Amino acid sequence: MEPLGENDIRASFVNCSKGEARRLSLPRGLAELPWADLDFLGWRDPGAPDRGYIVAERAGELVGVTLRVPQGGPRSMMKTTMCSLCLTGHVASGVSLLAARKVGAAGRDGNTVGAYMCADLACPLYVRGKKQPLLAMRYKETLDVEDRITRTLVNLDAFLDKVFRVEDATAQA
């Protein structure tokens, strides 16, 4: 991913207002991020731990989505869970259900889509082995790094498809 500036990131958000995009917290050390190892930019808001953000290139344009962690009870630290984007296995606290408001009227009506993702949104670094999950034993895969990157991007694109998908009210009747 090419390095992004603050204005590009803020202008990319599609599921929040421009005012919300202006107020969101950007990742610390933006200029020092490992851009060459990022296929998309994902981060959690340190001031609001229930919020996360993803900015990715889609059809030649930057697309940013805001994410929220739904309220829930305590999770077991003994369970192993897997990110639906990069398929990295984590102890339970390493994966979070993150929900994105849908684009347009559906999102304004409160409709969301969710997926279980790496809690720190560092999927590109896990895929490349630049960051290790707390799970004592990593799952062995036969795919090489490039194929794992491709799989992660396909999974991210499928999630973004759901964020953009407009439901046809007549099809549900």
DAVENVEN-V407003 format. One record per backbone hydrogen bond with DSSP energy under -0.5 kcal/mol. NH is the residue of the N-H (numbers start at 1). CO is the residue of the C=O. Records with the same first field share a line. If there is no record, write none. Layout:
NH=CO / CO
//
This chain:
9=5
10=6
11=7
12=8 / 9
13=10
14=64
15=64
21=17
22=18
23=19
24=20
30=27
32=29
33=29 / 30
35=33
37=34
38=35
39=37
41=55
42=40
43=53
45=51
46=44
48=45
51=48
52=67
53=43
54=65
55=41
56=63
58=61
61=58
63=56
64=12
65=54
67=52
68=99
69=50
70=68 / 97
81=90
83=88
84=116
87=83
90=81
92=79
94=91
95=92
96=117
98=96 / 115
99=68
100=113
101=66
102=111
103=163
106=103
108=104
109=105
110=107
111=106
113=100
115=98
117=96 / 115
119=94
121=118
125=122
126=122
127=123
128=124
129=126
130=125
131=125
148=144
149=145
150=146
151=147
152=148
153=149
154=150
155=151
156=152
157=153
158=154
159=155
160=156
161=157
162=158
163=159
164=160
165=161
167=165
169=167
171=168
172=168
173=169
//
